[in-house]
Amino acid sequence: MSAEPSSVPTTSSPSAPRYGVWLVGARGSVATTAVVGCAAVAAGLHPPAGMVTETPDFATSGLPSPASLVFGGHDTVDCPLPKRAEHLAEGGVLPHGLPAAVHAELVAADREIRSGGPTLRDSDTGPARSDDWIDIFAADIRDFTDRNDLAGTVVVNVASTEPAPAAGALPPSSLYAAAALRAGCGYVNFTPSTGLHHPALAELAASAGVPYAGRDGKTGQTLLRSVLGPMFQQRALAVRAWSGTNLLGGGDGAALADPAAAAAKNAGKERVLTDTLGAAPEGEVHIDDVPALGDWKTAWDHVAFDGFLGSRMILQTIWQGCDSALAAPLVLDLARLLLRAGQKGITGPLGELGFYFKDPVGDGPASLGEQYTELKRFAARLSDTTRPSDEAGDSGAQR
């Protein structure tokens, strides 16, 4: 974690290489939970529950340790990370007492947060001004990497969902994505926002020579859909309709109260069903902002399907969880995987990381089981025992 004196022990030696994780939306719930969680895991205060990269299948992949990660980022809000962590503990998202135990790490990360640029309300984001913002953001990322003597940095977008942009306009998420590539850093879009998916960034993405992954982290309802969809297919059960409702609060709930932002979010949820079932069933997903829920959410699914001899049946599920606690370990996983991919010279879209996303880059399976198999193959490629011939000519998941 940080080079600052800490109230918790560290497992990384002073001479060990350190790696940067630059978070877009660095003072949000997901980012704060990731910083707190990484410090807690590094210090042995909590087990790495939810971190797939800490399971035996990744033991030989050579991933950077949690203790080696240094955090910084961009945000447009100014609530300090220690205070944000206290608020999350008060809401039951973080264990009471944990923000105090990792206070030094939170302070160190907060010092590395820089003011964000244009918001969706800004009108001065034409091509010339956009390029200025990209330069400013890229300079912030390079400065962070150089000052901390980091062996590499990855940029992860965990900011609030933005609506689809107007034709030709570069939205904030795309400015940050372009800045990551311009700074020579790997990039992860954990949100449904446009990011690198903007046509104007296609040439930059193809020529940047860095790994990138996304889009829209798969943490709850869609995770379940990616398991249940293949089940119906494999058992030859015809799905007639699949409807869902999400109740959530916090920043995500407020952002998704905008119908355009909700539409961007739902596109990924619906795409998983289309990919796994072969066609989109009847029904849609509704998202309701319930501020009283804070960082907690409830997702209902109602599946109508036909069985043998046309018998009509129904499956209903309820998923209740904390979005930040579901997302944070995946953010840490992806940061470590992208950093290691960069070390191994793997570039381009990492379709093998589709396990983590609703709308993954590149080609690959939609079933969670098949995605996990791909992920394990990718983990094996990251190992130091990989033969040079296995990596020759490799360009990530470009297919």
Secondary structure in CASP SS format (residue, H / E / C, confidence):
PFRMAT SS
TARGET T0000
AUTHOR 0000-0000-0000
METHOD secondary structure of the structure
MODEL  1
M C 1.00
S C 1.00
A C 1.00
E C 1.00
P C 1.00
S C 1.00
S C 1.00
V C 1.00
P C 1.00
T C 1.00
T C 1.00
S C 1.00
S C 1.00
P C 1.00
S C 1.00
A C 1.00
P C 1.00
R C 1.00
Y E 1.00
G E 1.00
V E 1.00
W E 1.00
L E 1.00
V E 1.00
G C 1.00
A C 1.00
R C 1.00
G C 1.00
S H 1.00
V H 1.00
A H 1.00
T H 1.00
T H 1.00
A H 1.00
V H 1.00
V H 1.00
G H 1.00
C H 1.00
A H 1.00
A H 1.00
V H 1.00
A H 1.00
A C 1.00
G C 1.00
L C 1.00
H C 1.00
P C 1.00
P C 1.00
A C 1.00
G C 1.00
M C 1.00
V H 1.00
T H 1.00
E H 1.00
T C 1.00
P H 1.00
D H 1.00
F H 1.00
A C 1.00
T C 1.00
S C 1.00
G C 1.00
L C 1.00
P C 1.00
S C 1.00
P H 1.00
A H 1.00
S H 1.00
L E 1.00
V E 1.00
F E 1.00
G E 1.00
G E 1.00
H E 1.00
D E 1.00
T C 1.00
V C 1.00
D C 1.00
C C 1.00
P C 1.00
L H 1.00
P H 1.00
K H 1.00
R H 1.00
A H 1.00
E H 1.00
H H 1.00
L H 1.00
A H 1.00
E H 1.00
G C 1.00
G C 1.00
V C 1.00
L C 1.00
P C 1.00
H C 1.00
G C 1.00
L H 1.00
P H 1.00
A H 1.00
A H 1.00
V C 1.00
H H 1.00
A H 1.00
E H 1.00
L H 1.00
V H 1.00
A H 1.00
A H 1.00
D H 1.00
R H 1.00
E C 1.00
I E 1.00
R E 1.00
S E 1.00
G C 1.00
G C 1.00
P C 1.00
T C 1.00
L C 1.00
R C 1.00
D C 1.00
S C 1.00
D C 1.00
T C 1.00
G C 1.00
P H 1.00
A H 1.00
R H 1.00
S H 1.00
D H 1.00
D H 1.00
W H 1.00
I H 1.00
D H 1.00
I H 1.00
F H 1.00
A H 1.00
A H 1.00
D H 1.00
I H 1.00
R H 1.00
D H 1.00
F H 1.00
T H 1.00
D H 1.00
R H 1.00
N C 1.00
D C 1.00
L C 1.00
A C 1.00
G C 1.00
T E 1.00
V E 1.00
V E 1.00
V E 1.00
N E 1.00
V C 1.00
A C 1.00
S C 1.00
T C 1.00
E C 1.00
P C 1.00
A C 1.00
P C 1.00
A C 1.00
A C 1.00
G C 1.00
A C 1.00
L C 1.00
P C 1.00
P H 1.00
S H 1.00
S H 1.00
L H 1.00
Y H 1.00
A H 1.00
A H 1.00
A H 1.00
A H 1.00
L H 1.00
R H 1.00
A C 1.00
G C 1.00
C C 1.00
G E 1.00
Y E 1.00
V E 1.00
N E 1.00
F C 1.00
T C 1.00
P C 1.00
S C 1.00
T C 1.00
G H 1.00
L H 1.00
H H 1.00
H C 1.00
P H 1.00
A H 1.00
L H 1.00
A H 1.00
E H 1.00
L H 1.00
A H 1.00
A H 1.00
S H 1.00
A C 1.00
G C 1.00
V C 1.00
P E 1.00
Y E 1.00
A E 1.00
G E 1.00
R C 1.00
D C 1.00
G E 1.00
K C 1.00
T C 1.00
G C 1.00
Q H 1.00
T H 1.00
L H 1.00
L H 1.00
R H 1.00
S H 1.00
V H 1.00
L H 1.00
G H 1.00
P H 1.00
M H 1.00
F H 1.00
Q H 1.00
Q H 1.00
R C 1.00
A C 1.00
L C 1.00
A E 1.00
V E 1.00
R E 1.00
A E 1.00
W E 1.00
S E 1.00
G E 1.00
T E 1.00
N E 1.00
L E 1.00
L E 1.00
G C 1.00
G H 1.00
G H 1.00
D H 1.00
G H 1.00
A H 1.00
A H 1.00
L H 1.00
A C 1.00
D C 1.00
P H 1.00
A H 1.00
A H 1.00
A H 1.00
A H 1.00
A H 1.00
K H 1.00
N H 1.00
A H 1.00
G H 1.00
K H 1.00
E H 1.00
R H 1.00
V H 1.00
L H 1.00
T H 1.00
D H 1.00
T H 1.00
L H 1.00
G C 1.00
A C 1.00
A C 1.00
P C 1.00
E E 1.00
G C 1.00
E C 1.00
V E 1.00
H E 1.00
I E 1.00
D E 1.00
D E 1.00
V C 1.00
P H 1.00
A H 1.00
L H 1.00
G C 1.00
D C 1.00
W E 1.00
K E 1.00
T E 1.00
A E 1.00
W E 1.00
D E 1.00
H E 1.00
V E 1.00
A E 1.00
F E 1.00
D E 1.00
G C 1.00
F H 1.00
L H 1.00
G H 1.00
S C 1.00
R E 1.00
M E 1.00
I E 1.00
L E 1.00
Q E 1.00
T E 1.00
I E 1.00
W E 1.00
Q E 1.00
G E 1.00
C E 1.00
D H 1.00
S H 1.00
A H 1.00
L H 1.00
A H 1.00
A H 1.00
P H 1.00
L H 1.00
V H 1.00
L H 1.00
D H 1.00
L H 1.00
A H 1.00
R H 1.00
L H 1.00
L H 1.00
L H 1.00
R H 1.00
A H 1.00
G H 1.00
Q H 1.00
K C 1.00
G C 1.00
I C 1.00
T C 1.00
G E 1.00
P E 1.00
L C 1.00
G H 1.00
E H 1.00
L H 1.00
G H 1.00
F H 1.00
Y H 1.00
F E 1.00
K C 1.00
D C 1.00
P C 1.00
V C 1.00
G C 1.00
D C 1.00
G C 1.00
P C 1.00
A C 1.00
S C 1.00
L H 1.00
G H 1.00
E H 1.00
Q H 1.00
Y H 1.00
T H 1.00
E H 1.00
L H 1.00
K H 1.00
R H 1.00
F H 1.00
A H 1.00
A H 1.00
R H 1.00
L C 1.00
S C 1.00
D C 1.00
T C 1.00
T C 1.00
R C 1.00
P H 1.00
S H 1.00
D H 1.00
E H 1.00
A C 1.00
G C 1.00
D C 1.00
S C 1.00
G C 1.00
A C 1.00
Q C 1.00
R C 1.00
END
